[in-house]
Amino acid sequence: MAVRVRFAPSPTGSLHLGNALTAVANRRFADEQDGVLVLRIDDTDPTRTVAGGEEAILQDLAWLDIGFDEGPVRQSERGALYAEAAARAIVGHAAERDQEGAVRLRDGGATLLRKDGTATYQLASVVDDLDLEITQVVRGSDHRPNLELQRRIARAVGGQLPEVIHHGLILGSDGKKLSKRHGHASIADLRREGFPSEGVRAYLDQLGLPEHDVQLDLPRLRRLATDAIAAMSDAELATATGAPIEAVPALRGARSLVEAREYAKLVVAPVGASLPPDARSTLERFAELRAAGPDHLSADESRSVLRELKAVGGDLRSVRLALTGAAKGPELWAVVAAVPRDEALARAGHAVAS
Ligand code: GLU
């Protein structure tokens, strides 16, 4: 039988890292067995559905490069299927309608249909897993408590629940399931904080299908982010930061895309610096050395300008301040290489003009 798995987020907004782990695990499970991944949107519970929630999830999946083969299948559009299943359970004496009109399992009383006729997550999830011919459910272990009930519901509607594999959750530093209050919890948070998608994806790929809960390893996530930035081509890094391609060498040491964008700003459009008179001799010497070079310096040429400047007692901090307006930032040789000659001369002149 062909493998069919599903990723079934509730549309509550950007995916949490733990949900994203489930998505990656399902994608890999499908790929390893030449199977199919169905995206299902669990939107039967109005209190867990937020406007734009589905779009946010689609955006996160695309950002993480997690493709799906079928869907999105929206539970809100499949009410008739759930009502039919509940009716089958009633006919089979596995469920009954209470005085208020809700349909409940006889054994244990779990609600299948609310009194307004809408399906609960438990019923909808089981009916969909059967109807979509899911062969394995791969999900977080926070759903382990649902397993027995879902097995009973599957039997009540005349089917059998597929094999279910629960994986460990990602926990915050306090040992609790990662949630909004931990920060760095959602894919949108991570994107905003400048983590490149390749780094986040690598982190999730390395976690695989953890048997037990794991604590979010922020230092490792940061390391993978730095590695991912380092592995980008100049063109990729230019696109990811919006920086001009000439400025990219100066972004190389950045540990996040936010930092890379800050570096780009220092190189491309710094706030002007005004330096004290004792910086004048350094900047005049720098201007002489730089004026003799081509429009754009190579890394070697740039390093050699700085070496010569240092050899005559130049203060490199003044050069950095004059060129970037900041005391810290990218490596100075990379700044000198990224700023074109005339622009460099103008900044050096301006810094000591007043
Ligand atoms: N909508 C549920 C969730 O987001 C899916 C649970 C399941 O995979 O069965 O946790």
Residues whose N, C-alpha, C, O or C-beta is under 5 A from the ligand:
A	BS01	LIG	A8 P9 S10 D42 S125 R139
